[in-house]
Amino acid sequence: MTPPPGAPYDDAVLIFILLGWVPWPLLLALAIVMWLTVVELLEWRPHFVWWFWWLLLVFMTNFIGYLFLRAYRVYRRYKLERA
């Protein structure tokens, strides 16, 4: 299957090109992970630049980005307890 001239083509998102829409479970998963990120950031209260950075990371990588945020927070808590 060859893409039409001028159309973007990427094998990684082929399923969304074929379907023409994003499935509801993926949108729901993104919304839940973004909400969990906001809750975590509200508890942490970092500088606003960190807010944008973490929200953008989680938005672009979805669940993997949220796992990185949780791991970073656990590391910071462990480091503060040992100091």
JORA-V639522 format. One record per backbone hydrogen bond with DSSP energy under -1.0 kcal/mol. CO is the residue of the C=O (numbers start at 1). NH is the residue of the N-H. Records with the same first field share a line. If there is no record, write none. Layout:
# JORA-V639522
CO: NH, NH
This chain:
# JORA-V639522
4: 7
11: 14
13: 17
14: 18
15: 19
16: 20
23: 27
24: 28
25: 29
26: 30
27: 31
28: 32
29: 33
30: 34
31: 35
32: 36
33: 37
34: 38
35: 39
36: 40
37: 41
38: 42
39: 43
40: 44
41: 45
47: 51
48: 52
49: 53
50: 54
51: 55
52: 56
53: 57
54: 58
55: 59
56: 60
57: 61
58: 62
61: 64
62: 66
63: 67
64: 68
65: 69
66: 70
67: 71
68: 72
69: 73
70: 74
71: 75
72: 76
73: 77
74: 78
75: 79
76: 80
77: 81
78: 82
